[in-house]
Amino acid sequence: MIKKFRLAAVIALSALAGVAHADRLDDIQKTGVLRVAAFDSNPPFGFVDPQSKQISGLDVDYAKELAAKLGVKLELVPTNPANRIPLLAANKVDIVLANFTITEERAKQVNFSIPYFASGQQFIAKKGVLKSADQLGSLRIGVDKGTTNEIVLREKYPTATLVAYDDTPFAFTALRNGNVQAITQDGPKLIGLLANVPDKQNYEIPPFSISDDLIGAGLPKGETRLTEYVNDFLRELEASGKAQQIYDRWFGPDTKTPLTRIFRIGDK
Amino acid sequence: MDFSVITNNLSYFLLGAWPHGPLGGAALTLVLSVCSALASGVLGLVFGVALAMTHGAAHQALVLFLGFFRAIPVLMLIFWTYFLLPIVFGFNVPGVGTVIVALSLIGGSYLAHSVYAGIRSLPPGQWQAAAALGLGRVQALRYVILPQALPIMLPSFLNQWIALIKDSSLAYVIGVGELSFVATQVSNREMVYPTEIFLFVALLYFLICSSLELGAGAIARRYGTAAKPT
């Protein structure tokens, strides 16, 4: 229900919003604040750190670097997957750094930066339940509302029964309780989730993926200067080795979620 | 059951990231509730009296206006105010303000009808007696009608305020970090303690709501009004 209202709000009214008032990059520098939407429930991309009580994670590190380059204060706004486009459309944030998959459909409503992360859509199931992608059509699968995972799964496996949840941890609770037989999300996000589950030996991420996704920063539609600024920022981050440092902090060999880096900024 | 998840995150549940970030958790729930309770009380009183004092078209217009706010879900009003006003009018309402405005308007509309019913519950003889003493309608309302009607309305106000405390949890839809929102964040991070966390959250809501009830009872007794403790 809410999701439909959100989409309706965005589609019907982003047209009214118009594109050109002041330039957003100027606004950010004038106000001295960069407002970034980040996940608050999706380690290691964005989650509330138990010690500092602040939102932390890979996406947040990118946000911190960007604010530092701009020389402005960083203000983090917690978001779930479905609120990302409304937050941009309603001018509540300047940029979305929340594991945001680049798609043509979304590009009609927001600007995307060049990709800074890549992943594929994968699954978590109880051990032994899910062996190959052929089984997906006959399963009950938990998805997150407002994600590309939901759309891809509906297109490729129309016979699967989909149950939509507000966020990945809710979907995982449903899996734990037996309401669904598998849940789907981007592979790295699932690895991050499973790393925090005390009885993780009962679950597995089967070694196949059903899509290749590129993750970028979401920016307000039509803000070309800000988008170019963020693109340059991302390229610099890769050139200086900072992008690798950030990656290693969350997915390096010594972390809870070791994952080989298969994508570098500028590859696509 | 392992309640160490509660003790480890106690300050986050109660205060959010404060003092190193915005106030959140149970403290923000209290702030939202107190502000909207006061505002809805004032709105309810003003609109309720207006209902009692108006006739004809003005009365009908007011009934329609209040009917609108009684008919839409709080969740929708919060969502639309937060995301729609900036898009359509370029008018930015912060999250906390949005929730207070939405709860006050809807709570106030409910209370207006309680106030109206309270005023109507007095026999017409009271108005006539006041008029016979030479009081105007406003004076009659202030010195004769409201002092008798307000105590009758107290249980309705209390009901509405308790409902409002619990409705403040709907602020989650726009990411305002009140009690149930921060509890969800912790639950999502810790993964396996939803029972402990949400039992604790239920206990906090119970404590907040019961203290309001006890406090209102104590005030009613002290000022010798009609509401008797049960």
Boltz contact constraints between the chains, C-beta under 6 A:
constraints:
  - contact:
      token1: [A, 9]
      token2: [B, 83]
      max_distance: 6.0
  - contact:
      token1: [A, 13]
      token2: [B, 87]
      max_distance: 6.0
  - contact:
      token1: [A, 17]
      token2: [B, 87]
      max_distance: 6.0
  - contact:
      token1: [A, 40]
      token2: [B, 185]
      max_distance: 6.0
  - contact:
      token1: [A, 41]
      token2: [B, 188]
      max_distance: 6.0
  - contact:
      token1: [A, 47]
      token2: [B, 189]
      max_distance: 6.0
  - contact:
      token1: [A, 48]
      token2: [B, 185]
      max_distance: 6.0
  - contact:
      token1: [A, 53]
      token2: [B, 12]
      max_distance: 6.0
  - contact:
      token1: [A, 53]
      token2: [B, 17]
      max_distance: 6.0
  - contact:
      token1: [A, 78]
      token2: [B, 175]
      max_distance: 6.0
  - contact:
      token1: [A, 86]
      token2: [B, 83]
      max_distance: 6.0
  - contact:
      token1: [A, 89]
      token2: [B, 87]
      max_distance: 6.0
  - contact:
      token1: [A, 90]
      token2: [B, 83]
      max_distance: 6.0
  - contact:
      token1: [A, 90]
      token2: [B, 86]
      max_distance: 6.0
  - contact:
      token1: [A, 90]
      token2: [B, 87]
      max_distance: 6.0
  - contact:
      token1: [A, 91]
      token2: [B, 86]
      max_distance: 6.0
  - contact:
      token1: [A, 169]
      token2: [B, 188]
      max_distance: 6.0
  - contact:
      token1: [A, 196]
      token2: [B, 191]
      max_distance: 6.0
  - contact:
      token1: [A, 197]
      token2: [B, 191]
      max_distance: 6.0
  - contact:
      token1: [A, 198]
      token2: [B, 192]
      max_distance: 6.0
